[in-house]
Structures are given as structure tokens and as C-alpha cells.
Amino acid sequence: MDLLQSASAEVQSVARWVNYSHDNSGLPFLVVDKANAQVYAFNTIGQLQAMAPALLGMSKGDRLLVPSTAKMSQMSPQVRITPAGRFVSQLAIDSHKKELLVLDYENSISMHPVVKGTPQEHRAERLASATSEDNRVSFGCINVPPAFYASFVHNDFVNTKGIVYVLPETSPAAQLFGFQPSSTAVPTASAATAAPAAQTVSTASSAGAAPVVKTPGTE
């Protein structure tokens, strides 16, 4: 089954727009579907490579509600939001010497392999559960399975930048990104020129990764 055809209409719409407008400028890109807690990895020519579940900010919303100087201890659950937007992103090393993909350096928003968190958060269990209803737990960062991160974030973004499209929850994606929805067929990984079949990735262990710059810790 083509995984993109099973994605939400918003994911399909954004993938279609990126493919035909070349908004990614020939860079690898990720689409984060916050409403369904899923992330989709595309190669430089817009072919879907894999999808995986994701953990997101505890509260729904599309704009950060606290200043970049706010400490985690000052952030109530209501302001722990994963912001929507188009982020030119690159790999980095956090304060714990772990690799992550930086979306918004100033506000410490990144994508990284799922972290342990506090015992009561059960992050790995939430990520592996069959429902997306329990995937809202972070301070705003996007936690993904280690295997997905190693194969489709590290491998695609190493030595280059890429684009992360975080879809909004409070408005249409077309409005946020500034395009007109189209009926043009969704690009698939089943075409004659397609890359290997897209994969659904679970929570297997990750490989090592190379640093780029320093940034605050993961959460």
C-alpha cells in the first residue's frame, strides 16, 4: 500500500504542493502531521521514503506562547506547543552531546530520537501505542523512533540542510504555507522512477551521528 495515499488530506496537499512547486529547493524534507502525530520523510525529488509516529508538544496550537528566554520549569502544560511552520533545518549536537535536527534554534525546537523523559511520561510506550491520542507529552520538540531518525533524518540531513513542514492544527496548511489546494495527483513512490518502497518505522535502536553545531538539550 502506498503510505502517502493513507495519509491525511492535509499531508497529501502539502506533499503535492512541494513536489510541483519545488518549494524544497532540491533538499530533503519532512512533513509533520500534528493532528495525527505522524511524520513523513521525503527525498530530494519528493518521493516518500518512510513514515513514523511522533511525540509532540503537550498542548495543541500553532504559535509559541512563551518567550525564547523562558525556562522549562516556567512552562505550564498549556504553553508546551510544537509550532507550525516551514523550517530550514540542520543537524546539531545538544548539551548532552546527542544529535538532533534543529528546527528553531532560538526557541529550542528540534526533532530527535525519543528521549526517556520522566518515568510517568512513558514516552517509548506512547510512541509505540496504536493510537495518536497519547502522543502529546513534550515541551514542544518532536520525538521520533530511533530507527526512523537514524535512517531518514540523520542519513538525509547529514552534510546538508533540509526543510521541515510542521502542519498547523488551527488553520488550513494551504493558508499557512501560501498555496492554492490543487486536484493534481499526489506523487507516489510507486512510479517507474521511484525510490525503494516507503516504510513504516517503529522504535528500534538508532545508529551514531555526526555533529554540526551546539544547541540546547532535547526534551
C-alpha positions as CSV (number, residue, x, y, z in Angstrom):
1,M,0.0,0.0,0.0
2,D,1.2,3.5,-0.8
3,L,1.7,5.1,2.6
4,L,1.1,8.6,1.2
5,Q,-2.4,7.6,0.0
6,S,-3.2,6.6,3.5
7,A,-2.1,10.0,4.9
8,S,-4.4,12.8,5.8
9,A,-5.7,15.1,3.1
10,E,-3.5,17.9,4.5
11,V,-0.3,15.8,4.3
12,Q,-1.2,14.9,0.7
13,S,-2.0,18.5,-0.2
14,V,1.4,19.8,1.2
15,A,3.3,16.9,-0.5
16,R,1.6,17.7,-3.8
17,W,2.4,21.4,-3.5
18,V,6.1,20.8,-2.6
19,N,6.5,18.4,-5.4
20,Y,5.1,20.6,-8.1
21,S,6.4,24.0,-6.8
22,H,9.8,22.6,-5.8
23,D,9.5,24.6,-2.6
24,N,12.1,22.3,-1.0
25,S,14.7,23.7,-3.5
26,G,16.1,20.2,-4.1
27,L,16.6,19.5,-0.4
28,P,15.3,16.5,1.6
29,F,12.1,17.3,3.5
30,L,9.9,16.1,6.3
31,V,6.2,16.7,6.8
32,V,4.9,16.6,10.4
33,D,1.2,15.9,10.7
34,K,0.5,17.1,14.3
35,A,-3.2,16.3,14.1
36,N,-2.4,12.6,13.6
37,A,1.1,12.5,15.3
38,Q,2.9,11.3,12.2
39,V,6.0,12.4,10.4
40,Y,6.7,11.6,6.7
41,A,10.2,11.6,5.2
42,F,10.7,12.6,1.5
43,N,13.9,12.6,-0.6
44,T,15.2,15.5,-2.6
45,I,12.9,14.8,-5.5
46,G,9.8,14.5,-3.4
47,Q,9.4,10.7,-3.2
48,L,8.1,9.4,0.1
49,Q,10.6,7.2,1.9
50,A,9.1,6.4,5.2
51,M,6.6,7.4,7.9
52,A,6.7,7.1,11.6
53,P,4.7,8.1,14.7
54,A,5.9,11.2,16.7
55,L,5.5,12.7,20.1
56,L,4.6,16.4,20.2
57,G,4.1,19.3,22.5
58,M,1.6,18.6,25.3
59,S,-0.9,21.3,24.1
60,K,-2.5,21.8,20.8
61,G,-1.8,25.1,19.0
62,D,0.4,26.5,16.3
63,R,2.2,29.5,17.9
64,L,4.6,29.6,20.7
65,L,3.1,31.4,23.7
66,V,6.3,32.0,25.8
67,P,9.4,34.0,25.1
68,S,12.6,32.1,23.9
69,T,14.2,33.0,27.3
70,A,11.6,31.0,29.3
71,K,13.0,28.1,31.3
72,M,11.2,24.7,31.0
73,S,10.3,25.0,34.7
74,Q,8.4,28.1,33.9
75,M,6.3,26.5,31.1
76,S,2.9,25.3,32.2
77,P,1.3,22.4,30.2
78,Q,-0.9,24.9,28.3
79,V,2.1,26.6,26.6
80,R,4.0,23.4,25.7
81,I,3.3,23.7,22.0
82,T,5.0,22.4,18.8
83,P,4.8,25.4,16.5
84,A,3.6,25.1,12.9
85,G,5.7,26.4,10.0
86,R,8.3,25.9,7.3
87,F,11.7,25.4,9.0
88,V,15.1,25.3,7.2
89,S,16.7,22.7,9.4
90,Q,20.1,21.2,10.1
91,L,21.7,18.6,12.4
92,A,23.3,19.7,15.6
93,I,24.7,18.5,18.9
94,D,22.9,19.3,22.1
95,S,24.3,20.0,25.6
96,H,24.2,16.2,26.3
97,K,26.3,15.5,23.2
98,K,23.4,13.9,21.5
99,E,22.5,14.7,17.8
100,L,19.2,16.3,16.9
101,L,17.7,18.2,14.0
102,V,17.2,21.9,14.8
103,L,14.1,23.5,13.5
104,D,14.1,26.7,15.5
105,Y,17.4,27.4,17.3
106,E,16.2,30.5,19.2
107,N,13.3,28.7,20.7
108,S,15.0,25.3,21.2
109,I,12.6,23.4,18.9
110,S,14.1,20.3,17.4
111,M,13.4,16.7,16.2
112,H,15.3,13.9,17.9
113,P,15.1,10.2,18.8
114,V,12.6,9.7,21.6
115,V,14.1,10.5,25.0
116,K,13.4,8.7,28.2
117,G,11.8,11.6,29.9
118,T,10.3,11.2,33.4
119,P,9.1,7.7,34.4
120,Q,5.5,8.8,34.5
121,E,5.7,10.1,30.9
122,H,6.2,6.6,29.4
123,R,7.4,8.2,26.2
124,A,8.6,5.0,24.5
125,E,5.2,3.3,25.3
126,R,3.3,6.3,24.0
127,L,5.3,6.3,20.7
128,A,4.6,2.5,20.3
129,S,0.9,2.6,21.1
130,A,-1.7,2.1,18.4
131,T,-3.4,5.4,18.9
132,S,-2.2,9.0,18.5
133,E,-4.3,10.2,21.4
134,D,-1.4,9.8,23.9
135,N,1.3,11.3,21.8
136,R,1.1,14.8,23.3
137,V,3.8,14.9,26.0
138,S,6.8,17.0,25.1
139,F,7.6,20.7,25.8
140,G,7.5,21.3,22.1
141,C,10.2,19.2,20.5
142,I,9.3,16.3,18.1
143,N,10.3,12.9,19.4
144,V,10.5,10.1,16.7
145,P,11.6,6.4,16.8
146,P,15.4,6.0,16.8
147,A,15.4,3.8,13.7
148,F,13.4,6.4,11.7
149,Y,15.8,9.2,13.0
150,A,18.9,7.2,12.0
151,S,17.7,6.1,8.6
152,F,15.7,9.1,7.4
153,V,16.7,12.1,9.4
154,H,20.4,11.7,10.1
155,N,21.1,10.0,6.7
156,D,19.2,12.5,4.7
157,F,20.3,15.7,6.5
158,V,23.9,14.9,7.2
159,N,26.2,17.3,5.5
160,T,23.3,19.3,4.2
161,K,20.2,21.3,5.2
162,G,16.6,20.3,4.6
163,I,13.1,21.6,5.1
164,V,10.6,20.5,7.8
165,Y,7.0,21.4,7.2
166,V,5.1,21.3,10.5
167,L,1.4,21.3,9.6
168,P,-0.9,23.6,11.5
169,E,-3.8,22.4,13.8
170,T,-5.8,25.7,13.8
171,S,-5.9,26.6,10.2
172,P,-5.5,25.0,6.7
173,A,-2.0,24.2,5.6
174,A,-2.6,26.0,2.3
175,Q,-3.2,29.2,4.2
176,L,-0.1,28.9,6.4
177,F,2.3,28.0,3.5
178,G,0.6,30.2,0.9
179,F,-0.5,27.9,-1.8
180,Q,-3.8,27.0,-3.5
181,P,-5.1,23.5,-3.0
182,S,-4.9,21.5,-6.2
183,S,-6.5,18.4,-7.6
184,T,-3.2,17.4,-9.2
185,A,-2.4,13.7,-8.4
186,V,-0.3,13.1,-5.4
187,P,3.3,12.0,-6.2
188,T,3.9,8.4,-5.1
189,A,6.8,6.1,-4.5
190,S,5.3,3.5,-6.9
191,A,6.2,5.4,-10.2
192,A,8.8,3.9,-12.5
193,T,11.5,6.3,-11.3
194,A,10.6,5.9,-7.6
195,A,13.0,5.1,-4.8
196,P,12.6,1.9,-2.8
197,A,9.2,1.4,-1.3
198,A,8.3,3.6,1.6
199,Q,8.5,2.1,5.1
200,T,6.6,2.3,8.3
201,V,9.2,2.7,11.0
202,S,8.9,1.5,14.7
203,T,11.0,2.1,17.8
204,A,14.2,0.1,17.0
205,S,17.6,1.4,18.2
206,S,19.5,4.2,16.3
207,A,22.9,4.5,14.8
208,G,25.5,7.1,15.7
209,A,25.5,10.5,14.1
210,A,27.9,13.4,13.3
211,P,27.7,16.9,14.9
212,V,27.1,20.2,13.2
213,V,26.7,22.9,15.8
214,K,25.9,23.2,19.5
215,T,22.3,23.8,20.7
216,P,20.3,23.4,23.9
217,G,19.2,20.0,25.2
218,T,16.4,17.7,24.0
219,E,13.1,17.3,25.6
